[in-house]
């Protein structure tokens, strides 16, 4: 009986070995850390993310569960857009006069929030709310209207709070993410989106100046110029050079830079991370940890793209939009990661792992659909990705996995 209900926990997914290796590197980072307590606080959200990824990759999938996962990420964005501003805005900000509830929350919050961390997390969650809005009203009943309006309000709230963060990197990442989402939602729009994006970038560069655009993009937080951010990156490279295999200990960047790699353009002790996601992972977990992280990230992209193609060919538009939202979310995180490390080493570091686990779950569910290509080669090629499961076809999805489930939220 126990195996019947919990046997799905024993299944394997394509990213298991790399996830296990990343877990081991995190333990090594905790062992060698010069500041164990600080490293433990930074590692806990990451460990929670590992568990969330593993559970999502194994969870018996049904359309209703995918729908609730979608709503969960959408509501998470709406909740963060409501709770984030009280913890990140200055006490005398005009928003507190317009919304007294924020003033009340500010006085009861245990800690403040960094606006760049809030911005990076909202970039990850934004595509799910927008994609739910693009899905439109699936029915004319009050329930359908309510769901559609809720998704639109969540999208608007996330965009407004994203604007309040003044994070230029998040602005760029959100634009890339939304352009990708629109292009995937309406593939025929690609011929117009690409030239429009190129013309807009060229016009901004010529009117503002490329050097000035770079300064505007990198302005914010502790580093306010490109030279200051380049100095931070150089210190991260020095740490990686000195600790290439194990990293220097997760969450120890600020103390190491202050004592061993002093900054000259920025006040000492004011830089808490490498301001680059990929450099930060290498600083914390070493080059082997960065390799495992990039493999899991690339695997998630491939699985989400495969699921999107299969759902599109099968004319499952809701699930295709959910797959597109996953792709846009990870793309936004990667772009934002070029100039910040908001998706690593903080309280919200588990959220990207939920999205990556959802990519695996979507691909697993896509295997339950009839072959959209009209031949067995397409289905078999996808099944090769999951050849390590070693279970019958129906066991991949659970006995309750029905594509035409009437209780599925995506039919609403």
N, C-alpha and C positions, 0 to 999 in steps of 0.2 A: 504494500500500500504506500509506504514511504517513497519507494522508487518511482511509483506511478506519478506522484505529485511533485517530487523534488528531483526526479531524474534529469530534468533539463539543466540542472546546475553542473552536471558531469559532462555536458557537451563541450566541444572545442570549437574555437573560432580562428580565423586566419591570423589574427594579431596576438594570439596567446603568448607565444614565445617572446616576442618583443615587449609585450606588456610585463611579462615576468622578469625580463632582463631590466626593464626600467624600474620595476619594484626593487630588485636587488641593488641597483645603483643608488636608489634613494636610501636604502638601508645603509649602504656603504658611506653615503654622504653624511648620514646621521652619526655614524661611528667615528668618522675622521673629523667631524666638525669641531672647530675651536669654541663654538658657542652652542652647546647641545640644546638648551632650552629654546633659544631663538630658532634653531633649525627645526626643532620638533613642531613649533607653532606654524612654521612655513610648510612643513611636510604633511601635516594632517589633512588640509583641503586637497592636496595632491593625491594622498592615499584614498580619500573618499572618492575622488574622480576615478582612480583605477578600479575600485569596486563597482562604481556605477557603470563604467565601460564594460566590465566583465559581465555584469548582470544584464545589461541591455543587449549584449551580443548573444546571450543564451536564452533570453526570455521567450516563452512560447507566444508567438505573435498572432494577433487577430487584427482585422481592420479597426475594431473598436479600441483596442489598446494603442494602436498607432495614432488614432484620433485623439485619445486622451493625452498621449505624450505630446502631441502637437499643441493642444490647448494648455498643457502644463508649461511649456516653454513660452507660449504667448502670454500667459498670465504672470509668469516670472518676470518678463520684461515690463509688464504693466505695474507690478508690485515694486520693482526696483525703481521705476520712474517716479513712483510716489514717495518711497522711503529714501531715495538717494539724495535729493536736493537738501533736505534738512541737515544732513550730515556733511555736506560738501560746500554749501554756500556760506559766505560771510554772515555774521550775525545781523548786520544792518542792510542786508540785501532787500530790495523792494518786494521780492516774492513773498517774504514773511508777512508783509502788510496785506497782501491780497489773499493769502491762504493762512489764516490763523492756525489751522491744523498742523502746518509745518513747524510753526513756532512751538507748539505743544510737543511735537515729536522731537524737536531739537533738544528740548530740556530733559527728555527721558531717554535719549540714545546713549548707550554706554561708551560709544567711541565715534569719532568723526570718520569721514570717507575721503579718499583721494579722488579728485575729479577725473583724473586720467584713468584710474581703475574703473570707476563707474562708466566712463565713456567706452572703454574697451569691452566691458561686459555687455553694455547696451548694443554695441556693434554686433556682437555674437547673437543676441536675442532678437534684434530688429527684423531680420528676414522672415522669422516665423509668424510674427504678427502681420507683416505686410502680405505674405503669401496667403494667410488666412483671409485677409481682406480681398485679395485678388481672386480668391475662389468664388466670391460673390454669394448671393443668396441661393442656397440649394433648394429652398422651398419658400412659398409665399406665406407660410404660417407665422404666427408671432415668434415661435422658437427660431425659425430661420432668420427673421429680421433681427432678433436679439443677438444671435451669434454673429451676424454680419456687423452690426453696430458695435458690439464689444470688441471685435478685432480691429475695426477702424479707430475706435477710441484708444485702444492699446497702442496702435501704430503711431497715432498723433502724440500720445503722451511720451513715448520713447523718443520720438524726433524732437519734441520740445525740450526735454531734459538733456538730450544729446547736444542741443544748441547751447544750453546753459553751462555745459562743462568747458566750453571754449577750447576744446582739444582739437587742434587742426589735423593731427594725424587721424583722429576718429572721424572727422568730417570726410577726409579722403577715403578712408576705409569704408565708411557707410555708402559713399557714392559708388565705389567699385562694387560693393556687395549688392546694392539695389539695381545697378545696371546689369549685373550678371543675372539677378533674379528675374528682371523684366525680359532679358534676352532668352532665358530658359522657359519662361512662361509663354512667350510668344516668339518662337524661333524665327519667324519671318521678319522680326524687327531688327535682327542682327545687321543686315546691310545698311540700316539707317543709324543704329546705335554706335557702331564703330567709327564711321566718319564724323558723327556729331561729337563724340568724345575726343577724337583727335583734333578736330577744329577748335573745340573749347579749350583744350590744354594748350594748343599753339597760340591761341588768342591771348590767354592769360599770360603765357610766357613772354609774348611780344609787348603786351601793354604794361605789365608789372615789372618784367625783367626776371630772368631765370634765377639769378642769385638772390634777388629779393623774395621770390617765391619760396626758395629753399629756406631762407631765414624765417619767413612766415610759417612754413610747415613745421619747422623744428622748434619754433618758439613755444614756450609753455613749460610749467613746472620749474624745476631747478635749473635746467639747461635752457637758456633763452637765445642762444645763437648756435649756428652750425659748428663753430669752432669749439664751443663748450661741449656740445654733444659728441663731437669727434674725439675730444679728450677723454670723455667717459668711455667711449668704445675702445680707445687705445688701452685704458686700464683693464678693461675686460679681456682684451687680447693678451695682455701681460699675465693675467691670472691663469688663463687657459694654457699659455706657454709653460708656466711653472707647475701647473697641476693638470696635465692633459688626460690622465687616465681615470682619476677618481673625482675630479672637481675639488673645489676649495671648501665645500660644505654649503648646503642649501640655506639661503637667508643670511649669509655672512658677507655679502659683497660690500656693504657699507663699512663694516669694521675693518675689513682687509684693505680697502682703498684708503681709509683714514690712517692706518698704521704703516702699511707697506708700500702703497702705490699712491702717494699724495697727489691731489689735484692742485693746479696753479691758477686756473681761470674761474674756479668755483669754490666757494667757502668749504672748508673741510667738514666732513660729517653730515653733509646735507644731501648726498646722493645715496639712495637706498637700493638701487638696482642698475642694471647695465643699459637701460633704455633701448633694449633690443631683445626681443623674445629669444632668438636663436643663440645669441651670445650669452644670455642669462642662463639658458638650459645648460650650455657647455660649461659655464662658470660653476654651476651648482652640481652637475652630475658628470662632468668630464665629456670628452669627445665621444666615448662609447654611448653615454646616455643621450647625447644629441643625435647620434645616428639612429638609435632605437626610436626616439621621439619623431624624427623626420620620417622614418619608415611607417610608423603608425599613422602619421598625418597623411602621407601619400596614399597609404592603403585605404584610409577613410574617403579620400577624394575619389579614388578609383571605384570603390564600392557604391558610393552615392551616385556617381555618374552612370554606372552600370544599371543601378535600380531606376534612375531617371529615364534611361533609354527604354528599358523594358516596360515601365509603366506607361510611357508615351506611346509605344507601339501597341500596347494592350488597351489604349484609350481609357486608362485609369487616371483621369486628370487630377483628382485630389491627391493621390499618392505621388504622382509626378511632381506636383507643386511642393509637396513636403520634401521630396528628394532634392528639388531645386533649392529650397530654403536651406537645407543642410549644406549644399555646395556653396551657396552665397554666404552662409554664416562662417564656414571655415575659410573662405577666400577673404572675407573682411578681417578675420582674426590674423591671417597671415600678412596682409597688407599693413595692418596696424602694428603687427609685431616687428616690422622693419624699423620703427622709430620708438617703440615702447614695449614694455613687458607686462601689460595689464592682465594677461591670461595665465600668469605663472606666479607662484609664491605668495598669493594673497587669499583672502577669505572666499573669493569667487573662482578660485582656480579649478574647481571641480566641474564647472559648467561646460567648458569645451569637451570634456570627456564624455558627458552625456550626449552631446551632439555626435561625437565620433562613434559612440556605441549605437546610436540611432541609425547611423549610416549602415552599419553591419546588419541591424535588425531589418531595415528596409530591403536590403539585398536578399536576406534570407526569405522574407515574405514574397519577394518577386519571383522566387523559384516555385512558388505554389501556383502561379498563374499558368494558363495554357500558353504554349509556345507562340509568341507574337510574330515569329519570323516564318511560321509555316513549315519548319523542319526541326529535327532533333538536334542539329548541330548547335543552334543558338542556346537552347536550354542546357545542353551538355557542357558548353564552354563556360557558362556561368557556374554550373555545379562543380567544375574543376576547382574553383576558388575555395569551395567548402569541402574538398575531398577528405579533409582531416576529421570531419564530424563522425564518419563511420557509422551512421544511423540510417534507417530507412527514410524514404522521402517524406512520408507523413510525419515522422518524428521530428523533423526539422522545425515544424511549425505548431505542433500540438494538435490533438484531435479536434479541438474546437476552432481550428483556423478555416474559415469559410470566406472566400472572396466576396460572395454575395450576401454576407451577413446583414440582415435587416436592421440590426442594432448598431451598425457602424455609423459613427458620427460624420464620416466623410460623405455619407449619402444625404445628410441634412442640408 
